């Protein structure tokens, strides 16, 4: 692509604006543009078609228009400057793996593909989608998920799904007597994002949940995933838990 010579000068926003007309539709919600290595049919399935197909229909319907940019590298600029697209590997400490921004009515998700494993890309893909949903979750979803968290807190359940929600939970636990509704809402939203990331990733891919002192015990984690399954049922042919699969699907 001739424009690659200028990539180092383009922010993600400038890049998205320049190639907006060249986006390739995947569905009514998703379109993409690849400025990284040429994508084979197998790459297209692994990076785009399969992750999108595994989304629960209610989630796909709730998302805004999503433009996906697949680029070689993303370079983190000094705040508040935006990330930049680069064809060269950024200096140590300035590499970014993904970012998102609003472009009119659309949400742009940019992913650096070079030096990244597919499994890590899938996690980042679902994490950004979960973030988009968490930023605009409905009152019904907030109420249902918050109820699950309050039950956990009442039972003094330790741990969380990921680091951001774990840090917020620790702050909430330390100030239990003086915690404000705003602090709980911030924790609940981040916990929803982290747990929904795991839920979506697990529908698409065969993943293992890391164990450790910061990990939410499995009985509480399963209860969360079951609540998400009720709110956002997976598409036909997909399952949340291995024991829900038909025998032939486990082979």
N, C-alpha and C positions, 0 to 999 in steps of 0.2 A: 504494500500500500504506500504510494508516494508520500502521503501525509505523515508517515512515520518519522520522517526527517525532522518534523517540527514538534514531535510529541513532548519533548522535554520542556517546551515552552508553554504547554497547555495545562491549565488546571482541569480537574475533572469536569467542572461545569462548562468550561470552554470546549472541552472535547465532546461532551454530550450535545452541546448546541451545534457544533460543527457537523456531527454525524447523525443528527436526529433524523434526517430524511432517509438515511440508509439503514435504519433499524429493520430487522427481519421479524415479522410477527410469528409468535409461537402459539398464541391463543388470543382471546378477546382481552385478556389482562396483560400478558407478557409479550415483550419483544426484546430482541438482543442485537448487539453489534460486537463482532470479534476483531480485535486489533492485535491479538497475540498470535500464536502459531496457527497455521491453517487447521481447521477442524474437520476431521473425518466424520463419517456417519456414526461411527462408534463413539467418538468424542461428543458429538452433538447429543446423542442419547444420554451419555453418562453425566455431562455437565448441565444439560438443559431439559431435555424432554422427560427423562425419568424423574428428576426432582420436582418438576412442575406437575407431572401426572399423579404423583403421590400426595399432593395437597388435598386435604378435605374440601369438598365442594363449597361448604359454607365459608371457609377461609378464603378460597379463591374468589368468591363472590364479594367478600368484604374488603378485599384489597383494592387500592387505587390502581391506575395504570402504572405498570412497572416496566422500566427500561433497564436492561441488564447490559453492562459494559464489561467485556472480558479483555483485559489489557496485559502487557508483559509485566510491568511493575507499577507500583504506586509509591510515590515519594512524599513523606510527611514534611510539610513546610512548617516554619515557625508560626505559632499561633499569633493572630487569628487567621493567617493565610490558609487557603484550602490545600488539600492534597493535589499533587501533580501526577500526570501520566508520564511514564518514562520507558524507553526501550532499553536503557542501561540499568544495571542493578544499583540502587541508591547506596550511599555510604552507610556504614553501620550506625544503627540507632535512628535512622530516618526512613526505614522501610515500613510501609503500611500494607496490610493484606486486603482490606476492604473499606469501603466508605459509602455513605448514602447522602443524598441531597434532594431537594425539591426543585423541579423545573416546570413551572406553571402548574398544571393539574397533575403532572406525572411525578413519580418517585424514581430516581435514578439510583441503581445499585451498581457499584463498580468493584470489580474483583481483580487482583493481581494473580496471574496463573503460574508464572515461572517460579521454580523452586518451591512449589506448593503441592502437597499431596491432594488427591481427589477427595479423600475423606475430610480433610481440613476445609477444603472448598465447600463441601456439602454442609458442614457445620456452620460456616460463615454465611452461606446462602440462607439457611433456615433461621439463623440468629437475626439477620437483618430483616427478614420477613416478620419474625416474631416481634421485633422492635417496632416495625411499622404498625402492627396490630395493637401492640401494647400502648402505643401513643394515642390510639383512638378507640380503646376498648369501650364496649357498651356498658350501660349501667347494670344490665342483667348479668353479663359476664363478670364484671367487677364484683358484684354481690355474691355470685356463686363461688368464685375463686377465693374471695376474702373469707368466706365462711369456712372453707377448708383450712386456710392459714390460721384462723382464730382457734379452731379445734386443735391444731398442732401446738400453738403457743400455750393453750390451756393445759395440754398434756406435757409441756416442757420438752417438746421434741427438738433435739439438737440437729445441726447441719442444714445444708441447703444443696441446691443443684449445681450452682456455679459461684465463682468468686464474688461478682458484684452483689448478688442477693445475699450471700453469706455475710459480707461486710455490713450491709444495712440491717440484717437480722441481729448481728452482734450489738450494734448500736442500740437497737430497739430493746434488746434484752437487758443491756446495762442500765437503760433509763426506763425500766418497766413502769415504775410508779409515776414518772413524769412525762411519759411519752405522749406526743400529740397525735391527733387523727392524721395530720399531714405527714408525720414520720411513718405511721403505719401504711398510709396510701402509697408513699414512695417505695417502701419495702415491698408491698403487695404487687405493685406494677412491675418492679424489677424481677421479683420472684416469678410472676406470670410469664415474663419474657424469657427467662432462663428455662423454666419448665416447659413452656410451649416449644422452645428450640429443641429440647430433648424429645418431646412428643413427636414433632414433625420429622426430625432426623430418624427417629426409631421406626416410623411408618415406612420411610423410604429405604432405609439401609439396616443391615444387621450390625448393630453397635453394642458395645459393652459399656456399662456404667462403672466408672472408677469407684473403688471403695476407699475409705479413709475416714479419719476423724471429722472431716468437714462435710462429708457426704450425708445427706438425709437418709435415715434408715429406710430400708426397702418397703416396709409396710406403709409408711407415710407417702413414699414416692408413688407406690402403686395407686394409692387412694387419689392422689393428685392427677395421675394419668387417666384414671377412670373418670374423674370429673371432666377432664378435657375431652375424653372420648364421648361423653354424653353431650357436651356442648358443640363439639366439632367432629362428628363421626367421620372415620376415614372413608376414602372412596371404595367402591366395590372391588373385591379381590385383594384388599390390603388389610393388615391386622396391626393392632397396637402391641399385643403380647404374643410370644411364640406359641402359647397353648391355645390361641384362637385360630391358628393355621390348620388347614386340612393336612392330613399326613403326607400327601404328595407334594404339598407346598414346602414342606420342611426339608426335603431331600436336596 
